[in-house]
Amino acid sequence: MADREHRNLSVGETELWGWFTEAFLCDLWERPERRNLFALRWRTQPRIRDVANTLAWSVVANRDKIIPVESLSNTIRSAVLWEFAHWQRSGGNPQEQVSYPLAAPVAEMLDWLVRHEPTKAAAVVAEIVGEADRELGISPKISGESIREALALDGKLAGTDCYHEFLDVALPPDD
């Protein structure tokens, strides 16, 4: 669990907290009918921002009650493996491929997991690579490159070193 001081928040948690803070601030400050609910001494934007920040923290700290991360992780793993198998069935030798494309929605969900639950995402990537090797005969290098390309194309952190750093830890070392 992340702490309220931002010290160990994932990128996604930080984004989510900021987004909800602004959304709550807008709901509490920009609407006169809501602003009037507060005592006069509390009707300043900094005080309302503090309330919005506290409300947003409640959302971030309890997002596991909103999003079933374990189920999402299993679904992402299954979807990526299905994509790999689909491209294999379409023709082509798995040892001749450089990478397999992933559908944008699949890559976006993997990206979400990387940004919000990086430790869980690393385990999912390791499972994908291992199962693709055992069940589909796709080398870890090809699976890894497929995931790397999908995140670079459809991830929200494209253009940063975040995916490179994440995948260096999550993927097995190259031979």
Sequence and secondary structure as in RCSB ss.txt:
>XXXX:A:sequence
MADREHRNLSVGETELWGWFTEAFLCDLWERPERRNLFALRWRTQPRIRDVANTLAWSVVANRDKIIPVESLSNT
IRSAVLWEFAHWQRSGGNPQEQVSYPLAAPVAEMLDWLVRHEPTKAAAVVAEIVGEADRELGISPKISGESIREA
LALDGKLAGTDCYHEFLDVALPPDD
>XXXX:A:secstr
   TTSTT  HHHHHHHHHHHHHHHIIIII HHHHTTS GGG SHHHHHHHHHHHHHHHHHTGGGTS HHHHHHH
HHHHHHHHHHHHHHTS  TTT S     HHHHHHHHHHHHH HHHHHHHHHHHHHHIIIII   HHHHHHHHHHH
HHHH TTTTSSHHHHHHHHHS    
